[in-house]
């Protein structure tokens, strides 16, 4: 039985009919203004996100990204250790701008929702290609923003591995965004220039009218508009206030210090006081670390190319101690700078007979975590500020902060600052 082709002149009832959409606020100008804001925000989010993925050094055995390298995993440079706050900055920008852009994205999707119900859905091969890119754009945007926000809140409602899905989803979304921006840029510029930039914001509620039709006609402008319940100025003001609130949340978390009190929604911001009174991502209880494992019998196992050595904590404390102010920064966007003291990782490498050119894999006592080991790149091992930390802010590490020893270093992602370290293995850096 042959199905009838859709009649372009007789759309189904409901949202497929132009008369269904009655808001007088929708139109090319509003959509273009919101699009212009996203044209600034999304490249910042994408670039800093890809840079932060590079900081993981996933070429070193996966290294906390949980995947084998594929065709989309390419790197133009080795992640530097200077400045020490580099990862905190890139990931802070990624999360803070991402949060601030969320209300703008939702308003943009609301402004163009009639186009998701175009009839007929496909008019030509070119139209089909545009519709496909739109599906990837909208789907990718919702997926990336939703999973990112859930990750910030540690709400893993999804059953897939976040890092992988977010990374590959970013490639899909970024490609669709570039394609869409390229074909719509001229339309956006024309819509903003025709109405003289921000001039429509002068209209109050009493003077709010649908945008005048231009040539070609826009299907975003309502055929039978309802009376406005708010002005465009009020709409954009509400969106702006929401963006500013979320921007402050991200800023307080990423900068830390006195500004952290502004981060009312930060899930890791209630951490007590004292020398160890700063963010804890994963507690010892959650990692199932027992007192016996970190007690007097704890030993650090060093290994390299058939050699091995066992060192007690007392022996580590007897080695030259070094102190640096370094940030610990997490993928969720928060960072916190503390004063760390301990043994240089490169001194441990020299203890094993190496003078440089080595990578180091630190393994945790934690056995039920996703990231129980992380590998430091050659430049990270050689940097004098990369420590096996034994103390913080002049006090012993607390159990939650990784006692008896943890890794800390400049520009390291937090997930590479392995806590409850039990083993460090040195290997030759890959060519």
Secondary structure as the mmCIF struct_conf table of DSSP 4:
data_model
#
loop_
_struct_conf.conf_type_id
_struct_conf.id
_struct_conf.beg_label_comp_id
_struct_conf.beg_label_asym_id
_struct_conf.beg_label_seq_id
_struct_conf.end_label_comp_id
_struct_conf.end_label_asym_id
_struct_conf.end_label_seq_id
HELX_LH_PP_P HELX_LH_PP_P1 UNK A 2 UNK A 7
TURN_TY1_P TURN_TY1_P1 UNK A 8 UNK A 9
BEND BEND1 UNK A 10 UNK A 10
HELX_LH_PP_P HELX_LH_PP_P2 UNK A 11 UNK A 12
BEND BEND2 UNK A 13 UNK A 14
TURN_TY1_P TURN_TY1_P2 UNK A 15 UNK A 16
BEND BEND3 UNK A 17 UNK A 17
HELX_RH_3T_P HELX_RH_3T_P1 UNK A 18 UNK A 20
TURN_TY1_P TURN_TY1_P3 UNK A 24 UNK A 25
BEND BEND4 UNK A 27 UNK A 27
HELX_RH_AL_P HELX_RH_AL_P1 UNK A 28 UNK A 55
TURN_TY1_P TURN_TY1_P4 UNK A 56 UNK A 56
TURN_TY1_P TURN_TY1_P5 UNK A 58 UNK A 64
BEND BEND5 UNK A 65 UNK A 65
BEND BEND6 UNK A 67 UNK A 67
TURN_TY1_P TURN_TY1_P6 UNK A 71 UNK A 72
BEND BEND7 UNK A 76 UNK A 77
HELX_LH_PP_P HELX_LH_PP_P3 UNK A 78 UNK A 80
BEND BEND8 UNK A 83 UNK A 83
TURN_TY1_P TURN_TY1_P7 UNK A 84 UNK A 85
HELX_RH_AL_P HELX_RH_AL_P2 UNK A 86 UNK A 112
HELX_RH_3T_P HELX_RH_3T_P2 UNK A 113 UNK A 117
BEND BEND9 UNK A 119 UNK A 121
BEND BEND10 UNK A 124 UNK A 124
HELX_RH_AL_P HELX_RH_AL_P3 UNK A 125 UNK A 152
TURN_TY1_P TURN_TY1_P8 UNK A 153 UNK A 154
BEND BEND11 UNK A 158 UNK A 160
HELX_RH_AL_P HELX_RH_AL_P4 UNK A 162 UNK A 194
TURN_TY1_P TURN_TY1_P9 UNK A 195 UNK A 198
HELX_RH_3T_P HELX_RH_3T_P3 UNK A 199 UNK A 202
HELX_RH_3T_P HELX_RH_3T_P4 UNK A 205 UNK A 207
HELX_LH_PP_P HELX_LH_PP_P4 UNK A 210 UNK A 213
BEND BEND12 UNK A 215 UNK A 216
HELX_LH_PP_P HELX_LH_PP_P5 UNK A 217 UNK A 218
TURN_TY1_P TURN_TY1_P10 UNK A 219 UNK A 220
BEND BEND13 UNK A 221 UNK A 221
BEND BEND14 UNK A 223 UNK A 224
HELX_LH_PP_P HELX_LH_PP_P6 UNK A 225 UNK A 228
BEND BEND15 UNK A 229 UNK A 230
HELX_RH_AL_P HELX_RH_AL_P5 UNK A 232 UNK A 255
HELX_RH_3T_P HELX_RH_3T_P5 UNK A 257 UNK A 262
TURN_TY1_P TURN_TY1_P11 UNK A 264 UNK A 265
TURN_TY1_P TURN_TY1_P12 UNK A 267 UNK A 268
BEND BEND16 UNK A 273 UNK A 274
TURN_TY1_P TURN_TY1_P13 UNK A 275 UNK A 276
BEND BEND17 UNK A 278 UNK A 278
BEND BEND18 UNK A 281 UNK A 282
HELX_RH_AL_P HELX_RH_AL_P6 UNK A 284 UNK A 287
TURN_TY1_P TURN_TY1_P14 UNK A 288 UNK A 288
TURN_TY1_P TURN_TY1_P15 UNK A 291 UNK A 294
BEND BEND19 UNK A 295 UNK A 295
TURN_TY1_P TURN_TY1_P16 UNK A 296 UNK A 297
STRN STRN1 UNK A 299 UNK A 304
TURN_TY1_P TURN_TY1_P17 UNK A 305 UNK A 306
STRN STRN2 UNK A 307 UNK A 312
HELX_RH_AL_P HELX_RH_AL_P7 UNK A 313 UNK A 318
BEND BEND20 UNK A 319 UNK A 319
HELX_LH_PP_P HELX_LH_PP_P7 UNK A 320 UNK A 321
STRN STRN3 UNK A 322 UNK A 329
TURN_TY1_P TURN_TY1_P18 UNK A 331 UNK A 332
BEND BEND21 UNK A 333 UNK A 333
STRN STRN4 UNK A 335 UNK A 344
HELX_RH_AL_P HELX_RH_AL_P8 UNK A 345 UNK A 351
TURN_TY1_P TURN_TY1_P19 UNK A 352 UNK A 353
BEND BEND22 UNK A 356 UNK A 356
STRN STRN5 UNK A 358 UNK A 364
BEND BEND23 UNK A 365 UNK A 365
BEND BEND24 UNK A 368 UNK A 370
BEND BEND25 UNK A 372 UNK A 372
STRN STRN6 UNK A 373 UNK A 376
HELX_RH_AL_P HELX_RH_AL_P9 UNK A 378 UNK A 382
BEND BEND26 UNK A 383 UNK A 383
TURN_TY1_P TURN_TY1_P20 UNK A 384 UNK A 385
STRN STRN7 UNK A 387 UNK A 392
TURN_TY1_P TURN_TY1_P21 UNK A 393 UNK A 394
STRN STRN8 UNK A 395 UNK A 396
HELX_LH_PP_P HELX_LH_PP_P8 UNK A 397 UNK A 398
TURN_TY1_P TURN_TY1_P22 UNK A 399 UNK A 404
STRN STRN9 UNK A 406 UNK A 408
TURN_TY1_P TURN_TY1_P23 UNK A 410 UNK A 411
STRN STRN10 UNK A 413 UNK A 413
HELX_RH_3T_P HELX_RH_3T_P6 UNK A 414 UNK A 416
BEND BEND27 UNK A 417 UNK A 417
BEND BEND28 UNK A 419 UNK A 420
STRN STRN11 UNK A 421 UNK A 428
HELX_LH_PP_P HELX_LH_PP_P9 UNK A 429 UNK A 430
#
